[in-house]
């Protein structure tokens, strides 16, 4: 197997950067407070078979750096409750995972957010057939506060699905 030296060097550099960022995060002073997640829908009512589009804004209203979980195993997860109270979030995003695929293999497992900053993401859901049937659903998203080790939940919004 031929190893591409340039790619190997880049990979090694990325691992070093990730390790340094992890050390930097651990070295930060312990403070209270966390980030805030606000979600909205492009349309509160959709037709069965369509996928809703969520806008998610994660902001840091504190005076210190916060770490919002991101990437595999750490970040944004959809909670979608049907009229029976069942969480079908995993089916709303198309199966396997309840959070979007970052597409980044090594990925940093958090977003370090400075005081007063925010991130905005547009997230089109691709529901599995037969799960978003006509009815009223409660939708919210949560991410892990890496430093506190607790989930931070968004506001809850209503999604109506019509035939």
N, C-alpha and C positions, 0 to 999 in steps of 0.2 A: 504494500500500500504506500503510495507516494504522499508525503505530507507537504502541504503548501506552507512554507515557512512564514509567509506574510500573514496568512490566516491564523496560524498557530500563535504568532507574536501578538496579533490583535486579540485573540481569545485570552491569552495570558494577561494582557493589559486589562481586559474587561473584568477578569476574575479579581485582579489586584484592586481595581477601582471599587468593585462591590464589597470586598473585604474592608477597605478603608472607610467606605460609607457606613458599613455596619459598625465599625469601631467608633466612628464619629457619633453615630446615633446613640450608642451605649454610653459615650462619654458626656453627653449632654446632662445638665443638672435636672433633677426630678422636679417637675412642676405640675400643678393641677390644671384642668381644663382640657378641652379637646376641640375637634373640628365639628362642622355642621353640614348636613346633607339636605339639599332641597331638590325635590323632583317635580316635574310637570310633564304633561302629555301634549303631543302636537294636536290631538283631538281627544276629548273625553269619551266619545262614542265612536266605535268602529263596527264594521260588519264581520260576521263570522267568517273565518278564513284569512282575515287580514291580521297584520301584526302591528301592535302599537309602537310608537316612537317616543322614547323617554328622553327628556333633557335632564341631566343630573349636574348640579353645581355643588361642589365640595368646597367649603370655605373655612378659613382659620380666623375666627374673631378674637383670638387670644393675643398676648404680647410675647409669645414664645413659639418656637418651632413645634409642630405636631406631626405625627406620622400616621397617615391614612393607609391602611392595608391595600395592597395592589398586587395583581398577578395571581398565578396559580396558588390556590389554597388560601388566599388572603383577601381577595377583594371583589368589588361590589357584587352582592348576591341579591337576586330578585325574590321577594316574597309576594306571591299572588294568591290571595284567598278567594275561593269560590263561595257560593251561597251556603255550602255545607261546612264552611270553615276549614276546608282542606287546602293545604299549601301546594299549589301546582306550579310553582315558580320554575322548577327544573324543566317542566314541559313547555313553559312559555318562552324559554330561551333556546329551545330546540334539543333538549335532552341532556345527556352526560353531565354537564357542568351548570351550576347556577350562577356563574359569572362569566363575563366576556373573555374570550381568549386574547391575551395581550399580543400573541404572535412573537414574543421575545423569549428565547429559550433560557438564557441565564437569568434574565429579568431581576431587577431590584425588587424586593418584596414589599416596598412601601413608597409612598409619595411623601417626601419631606416638604412640608408647607411652612413657609415663613409667615410671620405675623401679618395679618391683613390681606393675605393672598387667597386666590381661589382658582379652581380648575373647572372647566365646563366640558361635558361629554354628551354627545348625541348617541343614543343607544337604541337602534331598531331591533325589536324582539322578533324572533322567527318561531312562532309557536308550532308545536307538533300538531298534526291534523287531529281533530276531535277533542281538543282540550279547551280551546277558547270558544265555547258554545254560547248561544244567547243567554244573557244574564248580567248581573252586576257583580263586580269584583273589587276587592280592596288590594291596592298595590303599594308596596314600599320597598326600599332598598336599604341594605346595611353593609357597612364596611368595618373592619377591625381597627381599633385604635391600637397600633402596634405597641406603644409605650405602656398604656394602661392595661392591655390585654383584654379589652372589653369591646363589644359591638356597639357601634353608633348607628342609630336608625334615622332614616329620612322621615319626612312628613308622610302621612298616608293619603293617597288619592283614590278616587273612585273611577273605575273603567267600566263603561257599559258596552256590552256586545249585543248587537241586534242582528236579526236574520239577513 
